[in-house]
Structure formats: structure tokens, C-alpha cells
Amino acid sequence: MSKNQLVEMKGIKKRFGEVKALKGVDFEVGENEIVGLVGDNGAGKTTLIKILTGIYKPDAGQIYYRGEERSFSSPRESRNWGIETIHQEMALIDDMTIKENFFLGKTPTRKIAGVNFLDEDRMEKICREALEEVGIEFGSLDKTVAPLSGGERKAIAIARSMYFGKNLAVMDEPTAALSLEETQRVLDYIKSIKKENMSGILISHLTRHVYPAADRFVILDSGRKTGDFTKGDISREELEKLIVSGRMSETGQKTDNTS
């Protein structure tokens, strides 16, 4: 594994029946780096991330995490290793409270007379502080998430990922279906993860959203990696053109020609 790389995926292939979803993709995430994983719908972005986080098994290829070869068997295992994923649907449960959604599957308890009880005080303190870290406050954390706006729901998911993720936050189309104001707030949240010494993967097909937040951009097209650029090497307009064209410009950048 390369120096200062948190994640390195090599030659990843995945087939679903006759469809080759990934055709030998290489993908890296450095320490304290936000990578924009971009491409049109059907490019293979979500499939690649589902392999990283243990939802799918690759048909071929290797995954290195924190310097060691690993293959996570489930999302729970990847979470235990400090990878937190924010899916498009965010996996919030409408009839549960903000606090309960924040601690979903990881509720703190304390023992009284040998019996485990919910540690309500600790839940309140941790949840409120984590939400304040991403710049949002709720009067009460005991109200359900059902009436919250899309931006508020995304804020809960991002705060949860920052608290539990520790190493890597994976965000799949985090600005989908949000207003302009909510989108800007979510992008600000994403930028803030670097202050926590975390890395991030921002998956999107909208360059106007991903470009301001990411340090580097990896382009996928029809299951192949067709470009890998740092922000200083490419403008948003050039990135957009490469995604639309599906071709690599003659700039000497890295390409993935594995079939």
C-alpha cells in the first residue's frame, strides 16, 4: 500500500449476470483527504463503494485499509473499523427520535444493580455536541425525525458519521433533493470532516456540488476509471466535460485500461 493512503483498491471487478459493473478499477483515498467519486448514472460509483464497505464482494481485486489487505464481510464490520456510510436514503427511522437515530445500533448503556439501562444523559450530551460540531442545533433531541427537512436529516447522518466513523466518511449523493440553502449547508458539513482528521468519499454526478468540497476527483465511466485529478489540475468546467464525454483528455493523467 502506498504511503499516506488510508484506502487503496486495486483492479476491482464486479459482474451482475451479463453486466460488467466494474472492469478493473483502481481507487485510492489519502489520509485527511476528500475524494470526489464522479461520473454519470450507471458509471459504477455506488457499486465500488458497496464493495469497500462490505455490502458486495468483488469478483477480483484487492482492498487495502490502513496498510493491511482487508475484505469487509458486512457494513457492520466496516463500521467497526471506522468507516461510516451516509446513503442517499440516509437510513433514518421516521418514528424514532433524533437522539435514537443518532445512536442507531450503538446505544450507550449503564449498569444499575447489574442491569443495563439506557444512559439518557450521555446520549443527550454526545448527540448535542456532535450536532453542534456540524453547525446545527435542535431545541429538543426527543422529537421524531419525520417532520425534519432534508438538510436537517442529512446533518444528523453526517454528525453521526463524524462521531462514529473516526477514519472515513462515505457520502452517496448527499445533496440529492435538497434546496440550495440546504445543499450549501451540507457541503459545509462535508468540508468540516477534515477538521476532525477524517477522510471522505463524496459520490456525485453533480460537479457544481462536488467540486467545492473535494480535494481530488476520480472519474468513472461504464465501470472504468477514466481520470484522476487533484483540484489544482482541473477546473469544474473541464471536469464536467470529461464526465459528459466519457473520454480522457490528452493531459498525461492516470487512466485505467484494465478490461
C-alpha positions as CSV (number, residue, x, y, z in Angstrom):
1,M,0.0,0.0,0.0
2,S,1.2,3.5,-0.9
3,K,2.5,5.8,1.8
4,N,-0.2,8.0,3.4
5,Q,-3.0,6.2,1.8
6,L,-6.0,5.3,4.0
7,V,-7.7,3.2,1.4
8,E,-6.3,1.5,-1.7
9,M,-8.4,-0.6,-4.1
10,K,-6.7,-2.4,-6.9
11,G,-8.1,-4.0,-10.0
12,I,-11.6,-4.2,-8.6
13,K,-14.0,-6.1,-10.8
14,K,-17.7,-6.9,-10.3
15,R,-20.3,-8.5,-12.6
16,F,-24.0,-8.8,-12.1
17,G,-25.1,-11.6,-14.5
18,E,-24.1,-10.4,-18.0
19,V,-23.4,-6.8,-16.8
20,K,-19.9,-5.8,-16.0
21,A,-20.4,-3.2,-13.4
22,L,-16.7,-2.7,-12.6
23,K,-13.9,-3.5,-15.0
24,G,-10.7,-3.4,-13.0
25,V,-10.9,-0.2,-11.1
26,D,-8.1,1.3,-9.1
27,F,-9.2,3.8,-6.4
28,E,-7.3,5.5,-3.5
29,V,-8.1,7.8,-0.6
30,G,-5.4,9.5,1.3
31,E,-5.2,10.5,4.9
32,N,-7.2,13.6,5.6
33,E,-8.4,13.8,2.0
34,I,-11.8,14.2,0.5
35,V,-12.1,12.4,-2.9
36,G,-15.0,13.2,-5.3
37,L,-16.0,10.0,-6.9
38,V,-17.8,11.3,-10.0
39,G,-19.5,10.0,-13.2
40,D,-22.8,9.7,-14.8
41,N,-25.6,7.5,-13.5
42,G,-24.6,3.8,-14.0
43,A,-20.9,4.6,-14.0
44,G,-20.2,2.1,-11.1
45,K,-19.7,4.6,-8.3
46,T,-22.1,3.1,-5.8
47,T,-21.1,-0.4,-6.7
48,L,-17.4,0.4,-5.9
49,I,-18.3,1.9,-2.5
50,K,-20.6,-1.0,-1.7
51,I,-17.6,-3.3,-2.2
52,L,-15.4,-1.1,0.0
53,T,-18.0,-1.1,2.8
54,G,-18.8,-4.9,2.8
55,I,-22.2,-4.9,1.0
56,Y,-20.8,-6.6,-2.1
57,K,-17.9,-9.0,-2.6
58,P,-15.6,-8.2,-5.5
59,D,-15.1,-10.8,-8.2
60,A,-11.4,-9.8,-8.4
61,G,-9.0,-7.3,-7.0
62,Q,-7.5,-6.3,-3.6
63,I,-8.5,-3.8,-0.9
64,Y,-6.0,-2.3,1.5
65,Y,-7.1,-0.3,4.5
66,R,-4.7,1.4,6.9
67,G,-1.8,-0.5,5.4
68,E,-3.3,-4.1,5.5
69,E,-5.2,-6.1,3.0
70,R,-8.8,-6.4,4.0
71,S,-12.2,-7.5,2.7
72,F,-15.0,-6.4,4.9
73,S,-17.8,-9.0,5.2
74,S,-20.5,-6.6,6.2
75,P,-21.3,-2.9,6.7
76,R,-21.2,-3.6,10.4
77,E,-17.6,-4.8,10.1
78,S,-16.5,-1.8,8.1
79,R,-18.2,0.5,10.7
80,N,-16.2,-1.3,13.4
81,W,-13.1,-0.3,11.5
82,G,-14.0,3.4,11.4
83,I,-15.9,3.7,8.1
84,E,-19.3,5.3,8.3
85,T,-21.5,5.5,5.2
86,I,-24.2,8.1,4.5
87,H,-26.5,6.5,1.9
88,Q,-28.9,8.6,-0.3
89,E,-31.8,7.4,1.8
90,M,-29.7,8.1,5.0
91,A,-31.3,5.1,6.9
92,L,-33.1,7.3,9.4
93,I,-36.2,5.9,11.0
94,D,-39.1,8.4,10.9
95,D,-40.8,7.4,14.1
96,M,-37.6,7.4,16.2
97,T,-36.2,10.5,17.9
98,I,-33.2,12.5,16.8
99,K,-31.3,11.0,19.7
100,E,-32.3,7.4,18.9
101,N,-31.4,7.8,15.2
102,F,-28.0,9.2,16.1
103,F,-27.2,6.2,18.2
104,L,-28.9,3.6,16.0
105,G,-27.3,0.3,16.8
106,K,-24.8,1.8,19.2
107,T,-26.9,3.0,22.1
108,P,-24.8,3.7,25.3
109,T,-25.9,1.9,28.5
110,R,-25.1,2.0,32.1
111,K,-25.5,-0.7,34.8
112,I,-27.6,-0.2,37.8
113,A,-27.7,-3.2,40.2
114,G,-26.2,-5.4,37.4
115,V,-28.9,-4.4,34.9
116,N,-28.2,-2.4,31.7
117,F,-30.3,0.8,31.3
118,L,-30.1,3.4,28.5
119,D,-27.7,6.2,29.5
120,E,-30.0,9.0,28.6
121,D,-27.8,11.8,29.9
122,R,-24.8,10.6,28.0
123,M,-26.9,10.2,24.8
124,E,-28.1,13.8,25.2
125,K,-24.7,15.2,25.7
126,I,-22.9,13.4,22.9
127,C,-25.6,13.9,20.4
128,R,-26.0,17.6,21.1
129,E,-22.2,18.2,20.9
130,A,-21.9,16.2,17.7
131,L,-24.7,18.2,16.0
132,E,-23.1,21.5,17.2
133,E,-19.9,20.4,15.5
134,V,-21.6,20.4,12.2
135,G,-23.3,23.7,13.0
136,I,-26.9,22.8,13.8
137,E,-28.9,22.9,17.0
138,F,-32.3,21.4,17.8
139,G,-34.3,22.6,20.8
140,S,-35.2,19.0,21.7
141,L,-33.5,15.8,20.7
142,D,-36.5,13.8,21.8
143,K,-38.7,14.8,18.8
144,T,-39.0,12.4,15.9
145,V,-37.2,13.0,12.6
146,A,-40.3,12.6,10.4
147,P,-41.0,16.4,10.1
148,L,-37.4,17.5,9.7
149,S,-36.2,18.9,6.4
150,G,-33.8,17.1,4.1
151,G,-30.9,19.2,5.2
152,E,-31.6,18.6,8.8
153,R,-31.8,14.9,8.3
154,K,-28.5,14.9,6.3
155,A,-27.0,16.9,9.2
156,I,-27.9,14.1,11.7
157,A,-26.4,11.5,9.3
158,I,-23.2,13.5,8.9
159,A,-22.8,14.2,12.6
160,R,-23.3,10.5,13.3
161,S,-20.6,9.6,10.7
162,M,-18.2,12.1,12.2
163,Y,-18.7,10.8,15.7
164,F,-18.6,7.1,14.9
165,G,-16.7,7.0,11.7
166,K,-13.3,8.1,13.1
167,N,-11.4,7.4,9.9
168,L,-13.6,7.6,6.8
169,A,-17.0,9.1,5.9
170,V,-18.6,7.8,2.7
171,M,-21.3,10.0,1.3
172,D,-23.5,8.8,-1.5
173,E,-25.2,11.7,-3.3
174,P,-25.6,13.7,-0.1
175,T,-27.1,16.8,-1.8
176,A,-29.8,14.9,-3.7
177,A,-33.2,16.5,-3.5
178,L,-32.1,19.4,-1.2
179,S,-32.8,23.1,-1.6
180,L,-29.9,25.5,-2.4
181,E,-29.6,26.6,1.2
182,E,-29.6,23.0,2.5
183,T,-27.1,22.0,-0.2
184,Q,-24.7,24.7,0.9
185,R,-25.0,23.7,4.5
186,V,-24.4,20.0,3.7
187,L,-21.3,20.9,1.7
188,D,-20.0,23.0,4.6
189,Y,-20.6,19.9,6.8
190,I,-18.6,17.8,4.4
191,K,-15.7,20.2,4.4
192,S,-15.7,20.2,8.2
193,I,-14.8,16.5,8.5
194,K,-11.2,17.3,7.7
195,K,-11.0,19.3,10.9
196,E,-11.6,16.0,12.7
197,N,-8.6,14.5,10.8
198,M,-11.0,12.3,8.8
199,S,-11.1,11.4,5.1
200,G,-14.1,11.4,2.9
201,I,-15.5,10.0,-0.3
202,L,-18.1,12.2,-1.9
203,I,-20.1,10.4,-4.6
204,S,-22.0,12.6,-7.0
205,H,-22.8,13.2,-10.7
206,L,-23.2,17.0,-10.0
207,T,-19.9,18.8,-10.4
208,R,-21.3,22.1,-9.0
209,H,-21.7,20.3,-5.7
210,V,-18.7,18.0,-5.5
211,Y,-16.1,20.4,-6.9
212,P,-16.1,22.9,-4.0
213,A,-15.8,20.2,-1.3
214,A,-13.3,17.7,-2.7
215,D,-9.5,17.8,-2.9
216,R,-9.3,15.2,-5.7
217,F,-11.6,13.8,-8.3
218,V,-11.8,10.2,-9.7
219,I,-14.0,9.8,-12.8
220,L,-15.7,6.5,-13.6
221,D,-17.4,5.8,-16.9
222,S,-19.2,2.5,-17.6
223,G,-17.3,0.6,-14.9
224,R,-13.8,2.0,-15.8
225,K,-11.7,4.7,-14.2
226,T,-11.1,7.4,-16.9
227,G,-9.5,10.1,-14.9
228,D,-7.8,11.0,-11.6
229,F,-7.1,14.7,-10.9
230,T,-6.2,17.0,-8.0
231,K,-8.3,20.1,-7.8
232,G,-5.4,22.3,-8.9
233,D,-5.1,20.3,-12.1
234,I,-8.6,20.6,-13.4
235,S,-11.4,23.2,-13.4
236,R,-15.0,22.4,-12.7
237,E,-15.9,23.0,-16.4
238,E,-13.1,20.6,-17.5
239,L,-14.3,18.0,-15.0
240,E,-17.9,18.4,-16.3
241,K,-16.7,17.9,-19.9
242,L,-14.8,14.7,-19.1
243,I,-17.8,13.3,-17.3
244,V,-20.1,14.1,-20.2
245,S,-17.8,12.9,-22.9
246,G,-16.7,9.7,-21.2
247,R,-13.2,10.2,-22.6
248,M,-9.9,11.1,-21.2
249,S,-8.3,14.3,-22.3
250,E,-4.7,14.1,-23.5
251,T,-3.1,15.5,-20.4
252,G,-1.0,12.7,-19.2
253,Q,-3.2,11.9,-16.3
254,K,-3.7,8.4,-14.9
255,T,-6.1,6.1,-16.7
256,D,-7.3,2.6,-16.1
257,N,-7.3,0.4,-19.1
258,T,-7.9,-2.9,-17.5
259,S,-10.7,-4.9,-19.2
